[in-house]
Amino acid sequence: MREQVRFAVLGPVSAWRGAVEVDLGPPRQRAVLAVLLLAEGGRVPVDGLVDALWGDAPPASAVGSVRTYVHRLRRALGEGASLIRSVGDAYVVRALAEDLDLAAFRELTARADAARREGDPRRAATHLRNALALWRGPALSGVRGAFAQARSEQLEALRLSALESLLAIRLDLGGHTQVVPELAALVAGRPLDERFRELLMLALYRSGRQSAALQTYTEARTLLAEELGVDPAPGLQRLYERILRADPGLLAVRDDGGPAAGTGPGTTASAVTPSDVTPADMTPFDPPAFGTTTATPPADPGPRIDPAAQANATATTTTVPASPFPVPAQLPSDLPGFVGREAELDEACALIPEADAPSATVVIGGSAGVGKTAFAVHWGRRIALRFPDGQLYLNLRGFDPVGAPVPPVQALRTLLEALGVAPRELPEDQDALAARLRTVLTGRRVLILLDNARDAGQIRPLLPGAPGCLVIVTSRNRLGGLVAVDGAHPLRLDVLTAREGHDLLLRRLGAARVTAEPRAVREIVDLCARLPLALAVAAARAADRTAFPLASLAAELAEGHGSLDAFTDTDQAADVRAVLSWSYHALSPGAARLFRLLVLHPGPDVSLSAAASLAGLGTAAARSLLAELVHTHLVDEPAPGRYAWHDLLRAYAAELSAGTDGPGEVAAARRRMF
């Protein structure tokens, strides 16, 4: 019997064969599968796939590329042509509710509609909760292009429809006290969406908060006038007038759990009109259990109340956690070969704030290639469940070899849009954007990973103000200002221990090869200076040459000792020389010159006075330049006034000195030092 293949588009586009997630390949290949799944059993011509992937400017090879993507998808799914079938010049994927989360979502919302028509709002709420639980983040995550954006917005509108229906049912059943915080957060996140204001006004009024309900209307009227030059919609105006009159019909709830005639906002309390999505009830998606479309009915959402008993009527109401924005899950994948760092992980975990404690910022520093991002991602994934309202990731490109660092305004807009704030609702001013981010994060437990930061000024506007959040920052610079002024916690990564270096090679190359040549493994670890990036490059070279003994790699590294030629790669991110250069080119001219000259010192470390002599500077000037080198982690200060670096940094400095400093300058520096 073949393993069931399940698909998901309500979040990252994914597929599972049994309990194993399928690697769907590059983004465009994943996009092909998304387009076929979104057709929900309909035929998609090859030309339609080309349009979806490239729009109006397809390359000449587009049709061939599409057919290649389909072939690779069939092979990855392991089902030949049985799942993705050719029908003439088109393809089709037919998936039932137990195979596709979108089909399951539609089936559950249809059941909810039927239950409401039959006068069973509690059963409808159960179906809606199950439908919303299928979402794992913004629809079609990871698929780019205008087609994906448009369909993502359509799917998010369906999600909002289900969310609004669920909130309306809970309000109809007497859960007004419980839904007030959720609706208030929705209104704060979407101030121009009047439908949620109607529900919020009714919930506040039923909770005995008439003035707050009226204030909500006043805020809407002012905002709509300022932003759009219009008055509130008729439904909102009618509800406002009824609250002013203290209309007793607003408090009435029918015995069967449905709202009495004319009691809802406007004239239809639970009317559903899709627009932008604001996901709520976000729960982790368990792929192996995906086919289940029923659930045990939740606890009773609350007693049916009469006006006289409204103050106590909802004491036993079951709250459904809600979120005013999509719950992002943006952390990159964990590094398969991650090893060690247990002491650092324990130290980091001790810094995680409790829900009611002030938000914390942890700055992970260390030299280039030491594994800061890998550590941050590994730690973030380990603790992700402690931040149920989302995990955000943003590469700030502080030391990017091509692009400029991401400015705070752009970073703020990116984070706010990931949290569900529509771009049209974002202010232009940086301070206003920062204030909006703090507002949106209030009451939420969110993890924010800010990778590759340049300086504290790039980070400071992105910090949350409310309790419970955690910000993880990685940087080659020390970001002392963030520690001193903003109370950030520094966590420095050094090179690996010898045991961790051994374990890294064991993880990458397998136990058989590593245990067969223990001496060669020790030599490789030492010659790589225990730098994670260098070890990874060496392991990749060994993995490509399975017929070669590890001793040959050790000999090759030993022969090139003092050079970085053995650690080159066509991918700059995996080229040790290139990665180190990004830090070097960020130095001031004086610090760069001192970095090159330090290699002339023959000892294992350099004193302040020796460094000053090498550069021909006074002690104060040399101390300032050394502080810059320490700040960028190009040298370390293991003891007060003593400066050192690992062998690969020394080799890099030697290469730079040989290519930059003339023989006369080198000789003069040596004379001054000696």
matplotlib code that plots the C-alpha trace (Angstrom):
import matplotlib.pyplot as plt

x = [0.0, 1.5, 2.2, -0.3, 1.0, -0.4, 0.0, -0.2, -0.6, -2.0, 1.5, 4.7, 4.0, 4.9, 4.3, 4.6, 4.9, 3.8, 5.5, 8.5, 8.5, 9.3, 12.1, 10.1, 13.2, 13.9, 11.2, 9.9, 9.6, 7.6, 5.6, 4.6, 3.1, 1.4, -0.4, -1.5, -2.8, -4.6, -6.5, -8.2, -8.6, -8.8, -6.5, -3.7, -2.2, 1.5, 1.0, -0.9, 2.0, 4.4, 2.2, 2.0, 5.8, 7.1, 4.1, 4.5, 8.3, 8.9, 12.3, 12.5, 13.2, 10.1, 8.0, 11.0, 11.7, 8.1, 8.2, 11.5, 10.0, 7.0, 9.4, 11.4, 8.3, 7.0, 10.3, 10.5, 6.9, 7.8, 4.5, 5.5, 2.7, -0.1, -0.3, 0.6, -1.1, -0.7, -4.0, -3.1, -1.0, -2.0, -1.4, -3.8, -3.5, -6.6, -6.5, -9.3, -9.8, -7.6, -4.8, -4.8, -5.2, -7.0, -9.6, -10.0, -10.4, -13.1, -14.9, -14.8, -16.0, -18.9, -19.8, -19.7, -22.1, -24.4, -24.4, -25.3, -28.2, -29.4, -29.3, -26.3, -23.7, -21.6, -21.0, -20.2, -17.6, -16.0, -15.7, -14.3, -11.7, -10.6, -10.4, -8.3, -6.0, -4.9, -3.1, 0.6, 1.4, 0.7, -0.6, 1.9, 4.9, 8.1, 6.4, 7.2, 5.6, 2.4, 0.3, 1.3, 0.7, -2.8, -3.8, -2.2, -4.4, -7.5, -6.7, -6.1, -9.5, -11.0, -9.2, -10.4, -13.9, -13.6, -12.1, -14.8, -17.5, -15.9, -15.7, -19.3, -20.5, -18.6, -20.1, -23.6, -23.1, -22.4, -18.6, -18.4, -16.0, -13.5, -13.6, -13.0, -9.2, -9.0, -11.2, -9.3, -6.1, -7.7, -8.9, -5.4, -3.8, -6.4, -7.8, -9.7, -11.6, -15.0, -16.4, -14.3, -15.1, -18.8, -18.1, -15.9, -18.5, -21.1, -18.8, -17.9, -21.5, -22.6, -19.7, -21.1, -18.6, -20.9, -18.4, -15.6, -18.0, -18.8, -15.1, -14.4, -16.9, -15.4, -11.9, -13.2, -15.0, -11.9, -9.6, -11.8, -12.2, -8.4, -7.3, -10.0, -12.3, -15.4, -17.9, -18.3, -20.4, -24.2, -23.9, -21.4, -23.5, -26.7, -24.9, -23.6, -27.1, -28.6, -25.9, -26.7, -30.3, -29.3, -31.4, -32.3, -32.3, -28.5, -28.3, -30.7, -29.5, -31.9, -32.4, -31.1, -27.8, -28.4, -28.7, -32.1, -33.4, -31.6, -29.1, -25.9, -23.8, -25.8, -28.4, -26.2, -24.1, -22.3, -22.2, -18.9, -17.2, -13.7, -10.9, -7.4, -6.5, -5.7, -5.0, -6.0, -6.2, -2.8, -1.8, 1.2, 0.4, 1.1, 1.7, 1.3, -2.1, -3.2, -6.1, -8.1, -10.9, -12.9, -12.2, -13.6, -16.0, -14.3, -15.6, -18.9, -18.2, -20.4, -23.9, -26.8, -27.4, -30.1, -29.5, -29.8, -27.2, -24.7, -22.0, -21.4, -22.8, -19.4, -17.4, -17.0, -16.5, -13.7, -11.4, -9.9, -6.4, -6.5, -3.9, -4.4, -1.9, -0.6, 1.6, 4.9, 7.4, 10.3, 13.3, 15.7, 16.2, 18.5, 22.0, 22.1, 25.7, 25.3, 27.3, 28.3, 27.9, 26.0, 27.5, 26.6, 23.1, 22.5, 23.7, 21.4, 18.4, 18.8, 18.2, 14.8, 12.2, 9.1, 5.7, 5.4, 9.1, 10.6, 11.6, 15.2, 17.9, 20.8, 23.7, 25.7, 29.1, 32.3, 34.7, 33.7, 33.1, 32.6, 29.0, 27.0, 24.0, 24.0, 24.0, 21.2, 19.0, 19.6, 18.8, 15.8, 14.3, 14.9, 12.9, 10.4, 7.4, 7.9, 6.9, 3.6, 2.8, 5.5, 9.2, 10.5, 13.8, 15.5, 19.0, 20.2, 23.1, 25.5, 28.5, 27.1, 29.7, 27.3, 24.4, 24.2, 23.0, 19.2, 18.1, 15.9, 12.9, 13.0, 13.5, 10.5, 8.3, 9.4, 8.7, 5.3, 4.2, 5.2, 3.0, 0.0, -0.1, -1.1, 1.5, -1.0, -1.5, 2.2, 3.4, 6.6, 8.4, 10.9, 9.8, 6.1, 7.0, 8.9, 6.0, 3.6, 5.9, 5.8, 2.0, 1.6, 3.9, 2.1, 0.6, 2.4, 5.2, 7.3, 10.9, 12.8, 16.1, 18.1, 21.0, 24.2, 23.7, 26.2, 25.7, 23.4, 21.7, 20.4, 18.9, 17.5, 14.4, 13.4, 13.3, 9.8, 8.6, 6.2, 7.1, 7.6, 9.5, 13.0, 15.3, 18.4, 21.0, 24.1, 26.9, 30.7, 30.8, 30.4, 27.5, 28.6, 26.1, 23.3, 24.6, 25.3, 22.2, 19.6, 20.5, 21.3, 23.1, 26.3, 27.1, 30.4, 31.2, 34.8, 36.2, 35.1, 36.8, 38.8, 36.0, 33.4, 35.5, 35.8, 32.0, 31.4, 33.5, 31.8, 28.4, 29.4, 31.5, 30.0, 31.4, 33.2, 35.6, 36.2, 36.9, 39.2, 41.6, 41.7, 45.1, 44.1, 40.9, 42.9, 45.2, 42.4, 40.7, 43.9, 44.8, 41.3, 42.0, 38.7, 36.9, 33.4, 33.4, 36.9, 35.9, 32.7, 34.7, 37.2, 34.4, 32.7, 36.0, 36.3, 32.7, 33.3, 36.3, 35.0, 37.7, 40.5, 41.7, 41.4, 45.1, 45.4, 43.2, 45.3, 48.5, 47.0, 46.0, 49.4, 51.2, 49.2, 49.5, 49.8, 47.6, 43.8, 44.0, 42.7, 39.5, 38.3, 34.9, 33.0, 30.2, 31.4, 29.4, 31.5, 34.9, 36.9, 39.0, 35.9, 34.0, 37.0, 37.3, 33.9, 35.0, 38.4, 36.9, 34.7, 37.7, 39.1, 42.3, 44.4, 42.9, 43.3, 47.0, 47.5, 45.7, 48.2, 51.2, 50.3, 51.2, 54.9, 55.0, 56.4, 54.8, 51.4, 50.0, 51.0, 51.3, 49.9, 53.4, 54.5, 51.5, 52.1, 55.7, 54.7, 52.4, 54.7, 52.0, 51.6, 50.0, 46.7, 46.3, 47.3, 44.8, 42.0, 42.8, 43.1, 39.7, 38.3, 39.9, 38.5, 35.1, 35.0, 36.4, 39.4, 41.6, 40.8, 41.9, 42.3, 44.1, 44.2, 46.6, 47.4, 46.0, 45.7, 44.0, 43.6, 45.8, 43.4, 43.1, 46.9, 47.1, 44.7, 46.6, 49.8, 48.2, 47.0, 50.4, 52.2, 50.0, 49.7, 52.7, 55.9, 59.3, 60.5, 57.4, 57.6, 61.3, 60.7, 57.8, 60.0, 62.8, 60.4, 59.0, 62.3]
y = [0.0, 3.4, 6.1, 8.9, 12.2, 15.3, 18.9, 22.3, 25.8, 27.5, 28.6, 27.5, 25.4, 21.9, 18.2, 15.1, 11.4, 9.6, 11.4, 12.6, 16.1, 16.1, 18.4, 20.3, 22.0, 25.6, 28.4, 28.2, 24.5, 24.9, 27.5, 25.1, 22.7, 25.6, 26.7, 23.1, 22.7, 26.0, 24.8, 22.3, 19.6, 21.8, 21.5, 24.1, 24.6, 24.9, 28.4, 29.1, 27.9, 30.1, 33.1, 32.4, 32.0, 34.8, 37.1, 39.2, 38.6, 34.8, 33.6, 31.7, 28.5, 28.9, 26.0, 23.7, 24.8, 24.2, 20.6, 20.1, 21.3, 18.9, 16.0, 16.8, 17.2, 13.8, 12.3, 14.0, 13.0, 9.4, 8.7, 8.9, 10.5, 9.3, 12.6, 15.1, 13.9, 15.1, 15.9, 17.1, 20.2, 20.7, 19.2, 18.4, 17.4, 16.1, 16.2, 15.4, 17.1, 14.5, 15.3, 19.1, 21.6, 24.1, 21.5, 20.6, 24.3, 24.8, 21.6, 22.7, 26.2, 24.8, 22.5, 25.6, 27.5, 24.5, 24.2, 27.9, 27.6, 24.6, 26.7, 25.0, 27.7, 25.6, 23.0, 25.8, 27.2, 23.7, 23.5, 27.0, 26.3, 23.2, 25.1, 27.9, 25.4, 24.3, 27.6, 27.6, 31.1, 33.4, 31.4, 30.4, 31.4, 31.2, 31.5, 34.9, 36.8, 38.7, 35.5, 34.1, 37.5, 37.8, 34.3, 34.7, 37.7, 35.8, 32.9, 35.3, 36.9, 33.4, 33.1, 36.4, 35.4, 32.3, 34.3, 36.9, 34.2, 32.5, 35.8, 36.6, 33.2, 33.6, 37.0, 35.6, 32.9, 35.4, 35.4, 39.2, 39.7, 37.2, 38.6, 42.2, 41.9, 40.0, 42.5, 45.4, 44.0, 43.4, 47.0, 48.3, 46.3, 47.3, 50.6, 51.2, 47.9, 48.9, 45.4, 44.6, 47.9, 47.0, 43.7, 45.4, 48.1, 45.5, 43.4, 46.5, 47.5, 44.0, 44.0, 47.1, 49.5, 51.9, 54.8, 52.7, 51.5, 55.1, 56.1, 53.3, 54.9, 58.4, 57.1, 55.5, 58.6, 60.8, 58.3, 57.8, 61.5, 62.2, 59.2, 58.8, 61.8, 59.7, 59.0, 55.7, 53.1, 53.0, 49.8, 51.4, 54.6, 52.6, 50.7, 54.0, 55.5, 52.3, 52.4, 56.1, 55.1, 52.2, 50.0, 46.9, 44.7, 45.0, 42.9, 40.2, 36.7, 34.0, 30.8, 28.7, 30.5, 32.7, 36.5, 38.0, 39.8, 43.0, 42.7, 42.6, 45.5, 47.2, 44.6, 41.4, 40.8, 37.8, 38.8, 37.9, 40.0, 38.9, 41.4, 41.3, 38.3, 38.6, 35.0, 33.9, 30.6, 29.8, 26.4, 24.3, 22.2, 18.5, 17.2, 13.4, 14.1, 16.4, 14.4, 14.7, 17.1, 16.6, 17.3, 16.8, 19.6, 22.3, 23.3, 25.2, 28.7, 30.2, 30.3, 32.0, 35.2, 37.7, 41.4, 41.2, 38.5, 39.8, 40.7, 37.1, 35.2, 34.5, 33.4, 29.9, 30.9, 29.1, 31.6, 30.8, 32.4, 34.9, 37.0, 40.3, 39.3, 36.3, 34.2, 34.3, 31.4, 32.9, 31.2, 29.6, 25.9, 24.5, 23.6, 19.7, 19.6, 21.8, 20.5, 21.5, 25.0, 23.5, 25.9, 28.9, 27.5, 27.1, 30.7, 31.9, 30.0, 31.6, 35.0, 34.2, 36.5, 35.3, 36.4, 39.3, 40.2, 43.0, 42.0, 40.9, 41.5, 39.0, 40.1, 37.1, 38.2, 36.6, 36.7, 36.0, 32.3, 31.4, 30.3, 33.2, 32.8, 29.0, 29.3, 31.9, 29.9, 26.7, 28.4, 30.2, 26.9, 25.2, 27.8, 28.7, 27.1, 29.6, 32.4, 31.3, 34.6, 34.2, 34.1, 36.8, 36.7, 39.7, 39.8, 43.4, 42.9, 44.8, 43.3, 42.3, 42.2, 43.6, 45.5, 48.3, 47.6, 47.6, 51.0, 51.0, 52.4, 49.5, 47.0, 48.3, 48.1, 44.6, 43.5, 45.2, 43.7, 40.3, 40.9, 41.5, 45.3, 46.4, 48.5, 51.2, 51.7, 52.2, 55.7, 57.1, 58.5, 56.2, 57.1, 56.5, 53.1, 52.2, 53.2, 51.2, 48.1, 48.5, 48.8, 45.7, 43.6, 44.6, 41.6, 39.2, 36.7, 37.1, 36.1, 38.4, 37.3, 40.2, 38.7, 40.4, 43.8, 46.6, 48.8, 49.6, 52.4, 49.8, 47.7, 50.2, 51.2, 47.6, 46.7, 45.9, 48.0, 45.5, 42.5, 39.0, 39.3, 38.2, 39.8, 37.9, 39.9, 38.6, 40.9, 40.9, 44.1, 44.1, 46.6, 47.9, 50.8, 48.3, 46.7, 49.9, 51.9, 49.4, 46.6, 44.0, 40.8, 40.0, 36.4, 35.8, 32.7, 31.5, 28.9, 25.3, 23.1, 20.2, 17.8, 19.9, 20.1, 16.3, 16.0, 18.4, 16.2, 13.2, 14.7, 15.7, 12.7, 9.8, 7.7, 5.2, 7.6, 9.7, 6.7, 5.1, 8.0, 9.7, 11.2, 12.8, 14.1, 15.8, 17.4, 18.7, 20.2, 22.0, 23.2, 24.7, 26.6, 25.0, 27.7, 26.3, 27.8, 26.4, 23.0, 23.0, 23.9, 21.1, 18.6, 19.5, 18.8, 15.5, 14.6, 15.2, 12.9, 9.8, 7.6, 9.8, 9.1, 11.9, 11.9, 13.3, 16.3, 16.8, 16.8, 19.3, 21.6, 21.3, 22.0, 25.2, 26.2, 30.0, 30.4, 30.4, 28.7, 25.5, 27.2, 28.8, 28.1, 29.5, 30.5, 33.6, 32.7, 29.5, 31.1, 31.8, 34.5, 36.3, 36.1, 37.5, 40.3, 41.6, 42.5, 43.9, 46.2, 47.7, 49.0, 52.5, 52.9, 53.1, 49.9, 48.1, 49.0, 47.9, 44.6, 43.9, 44.9, 42.8, 39.7, 40.8, 40.0, 36.5, 35.7, 34.1, 37.5, 41.2, 43.8, 47.3, 48.8, 46.4, 47.1, 50.9, 50.4, 48.3, 51.1, 53.9, 55.4, 56.6, 54.3, 56.2, 56.0, 52.4, 51.5, 53.2, 51.2, 47.9, 48.7, 48.9, 45.5, 44.0, 45.6, 43.8, 40.6, 40.6, 40.3, 39.2, 40.5, 37.3, 39.2, 43.0, 44.6, 41.4, 40.9, 37.6, 35.9, 32.5, 31.1, 31.7, 35.4, 35.5, 33.9, 36.4, 39.3, 38.0, 37.8, 41.4, 42.6, 40.9, 42.5, 46.0, 47.0, 47.6, 46.0, 49.3, 49.8, 46.2, 46.5, 49.8, 48.2, 45.3, 47.7, 49.7, 46.6, 45.0]
z = [0.0, -1.1, 1.5, 1.5, 0.0, 1.6, 0.4, 2.1, 0.7, 3.8, 5.0, 3.3, 0.2, 1.4, 0.8, 3.0, 2.0, 5.1, 8.0, 5.9, 4.4, 0.7, -0.7, -3.4, -4.8, -5.8, -5.5, -9.1, -8.9, -5.7, -7.4, -10.1, -7.5, -5.8, -9.0, -9.7, -6.2, -6.2, -9.3, -6.9, -9.5, -12.6, -15.6, -15.8, -19.3, -19.6, -20.8, -17.6, -15.6, -17.6, -17.0, -13.2, -12.9, -15.2, -15.9, -19.1, -19.5, -19.7, -21.0, -24.2, -22.2, -20.0, -21.5, -21.2, -17.7, -16.7, -18.0, -16.2, -12.9, -13.3, -14.0, -10.9, -8.8, -9.9, -9.0, -5.6, -4.7, -5.6, -7.4, -11.1, -13.0, -10.7, -8.7, -11.3, -14.5, -18.0, -19.8, -23.3, -23.0, -19.4, -15.9, -13.1, -9.5, -7.8, -4.0, -1.6, 1.8, 3.4, 1.0, 0.7, 3.6, 1.4, 0.4, 4.1, 5.0, 2.5, 3.6, 7.3, 6.6, 4.5, 7.4, 9.7, 7.3, 7.3, 11.1, 11.4, 9.0, 11.0, 14.2, 15.8, 16.4, 18.8, 16.1, 13.7, 16.1, 16.3, 12.5, 12.3, 15.0, 13.1, 9.8, 11.3, 12.9, 9.4, 8.8, 9.5, 8.4, 5.4, 2.5, -0.2, 1.9, -0.1, -3.5, -5.2, -8.0, -8.8, -9.2, -5.8, -4.2, -5.7, -4.7, -1.3, -0.7, -1.8, 0.5, 3.4, 2.7, 3.2, 6.5, 7.7, 6.8, 9.0, 11.8, 11.7, 11.7, 14.7, 16.7, 15.8, 17.0, 20.3, 20.7, 19.9, 22.5, 25.3, 25.1, 24.8, 27.7, 26.3, 22.7, 23.7, 23.9, 20.6, 18.8, 20.3, 19.0, 15.6, 15.4, 16.5, 13.7, 11.1, 12.1, 8.8, 8.9, 10.2, 10.5, 13.5, 15.1, 14.9, 16.7, 19.2, 19.9, 20.6, 22.7, 24.8, 25.2, 26.3, 28.8, 30.5, 28.9, 27.0, 27.0, 25.6, 22.8, 21.9, 22.0, 19.5, 17.1, 17.7, 16.9, 13.7, 12.5, 13.1, 11.4, 8.4, 7.9, 8.2, 6.1, 3.5, 3.8, 4.4, 7.1, 8.9, 7.0, 7.7, 9.8, 12.2, 12.4, 13.2, 15.9, 17.4, 17.5, 19.1, 21.8, 22.4, 22.9, 25.1, 22.8, 25.0, 21.8, 21.7, 24.9, 23.9, 23.1, 21.9, 23.9, 21.0, 21.1, 18.1, 18.2, 18.5, 15.4, 14.8, 17.7, 15.9, 14.5, 11.9, 10.9, 10.6, 13.6, 12.1, 8.5, 6.8, 4.2, 3.3, 2.9, 4.3, 6.5, 10.2, 11.2, 14.6, 16.5, 14.9, 16.0, 14.9, 11.8, 12.3, 8.7, 9.5, 11.1, 8.3, 7.0, 10.1, 9.6, 12.7, 16.3, 19.8, 20.5, 22.6, 26.0, 26.0, 24.8, 27.5, 28.9, 27.1, 29.1, 29.8, 30.3, 34.1, 34.5, 31.9, 34.4, 35.5, 32.6, 30.8, 33.8, 32.3, 28.7, 27.0, 25.3, 21.9, 21.6, 18.8, 17.0, 15.2, 12.6, 10.7, 12.9, 11.0, 11.1, 9.3, 10.9, 8.4, 8.6, 11.2, 10.1, 9.8, 11.0, 14.0, 17.0, 20.5, 21.9, 24.9, 27.4, 25.2, 24.6, 28.4, 28.9, 26.1, 27.4, 30.8, 29.2, 27.8, 29.4, 31.0, 29.6, 32.0, 32.2, 30.1, 26.6, 26.2, 23.6, 23.2, 21.0, 19.6, 18.5, 17.2, 14.3, 10.7, 10.1, 13.8, 13.3, 14.7, 12.4, 12.7, 16.5, 16.5, 14.2, 16.1, 19.4, 17.9, 16.6, 19.9, 21.8, 19.1, 20.9, 23.7, 21.3, 20.0, 18.4, 15.8, 14.9, 12.6, 10.7, 9.0, 7.4, 8.0, 5.6, 7.8, 6.2, 2.8, 0.0, -2.5, -1.1, 1.5, 5.1, 5.4, 6.8, 9.9, 8.0, 5.5, 8.3, 10.2, 7.2, 6.5, 10.1, 10.3, 7.0, 8.2, 11.2, 9.0, 8.8, 5.3, 3.5, 2.8, 6.6, 7.4, 8.1, 6.4, 9.4, 11.2, 14.7, 13.8, 12.3, 15.4, 17.6, 15.4, 15.8, 19.5, 19.4, 17.3, 19.5, 22.7, 24.4, 22.1, 22.6, 19.5, 18.7, 16.4, 14.9, 13.4, 11.5, 10.4, 12.1, 11.4, 14.5, 17.4, 15.4, 13.0, 15.8, 18.3, 16.4, 16.0, 19.7, 21.2, 24.2, 25.8, 27.9, 26.7, 23.4, 22.6, 20.1, 18.9, 17.2, 15.4, 14.4, 13.7, 15.8, 19.5, 19.6, 23.0, 22.8, 22.6, 25.7, 27.6, 26.7, 25.9, 28.4, 25.8, 26.9, 25.0, 24.2, 22.4, 20.3, 20.1, 17.8, 18.5, 21.0, 19.6, 20.6, 18.9, 15.7, 15.7, 16.2, 13.3, 10.9, 12.3, 11.5, 8.0, 6.9, 8.9, 11.7, 9.4, 7.8, 10.9, 13.2, 10.6, 10.6, 14.0, 13.6, 10.2, 11.8, 14.6, 12.1, 10.0, 13.1, 14.1, 10.6, 10.3, 13.5, 14.8, 12.8, 11.9, 8.4, 7.6, 9.0, 6.9, 3.7, 4.5, 5.2, 1.9, 0.1, 1.8, 1.1, -2.7, -2.7, -0.9, -2.5, -0.9, 2.6, 5.1, 5.5, 1.9, 2.9, 6.1, 4.0, 1.5, 4.4, 6.0, 2.7, 2.4, 6.0, 6.3, 3.2, 2.7, -0.7, 0.7, 2.0, -1.2, -2.8, -5.8, -3.3, -1.5, 1.6, 1.9, 0.9, 4.1, 2.4, 1.1, 4.4, 6.3, 3.7, 4.5, 8.0, 6.8, 4.3, 7.0, 8.9, 9.0, 7.0, 10.2, 11.7, 8.4, 8.3, 11.9, 11.2, 8.3, 10.4, 13.4, 11.5, 11.6, 15.3, 15.8, 19.1, 20.0, 21.1, 20.9, 23.6, 23.3, 23.2, 20.5, 18.4, 18.8, 17.7, 14.7, 13.5, 14.5, 16.7, 20.2, 22.8, 22.8, 19.1, 18.9, 21.7, 19.7, 16.6, 18.5, 20.1, 16.6, 15.7, 18.8, 18.1, 14.7, 16.2, 13.8, 16.9, 20.5, 23.8, 25.9, 28.7, 29.5, 27.0, 25.1, 21.6, 19.7, 16.7, 15.3, 12.6, 9.7, 10.5, 10.8, 7.3, 5.9, 7.4, 5.9, 2.5, 2.8, 4.0, 1.2, -1.4, 0.2, 2.3, 0.5, 1.6, 3.0, 5.2, 6.4, 7.3, 9.1, 11.1, 12.2, 13.3, 15.4, 17.0, 17.8]

ax = plt.figure().add_subplot(projection="3d")
ax.plot(x, y, z, "-o")
ax.set_aspect("equal")
plt.show()
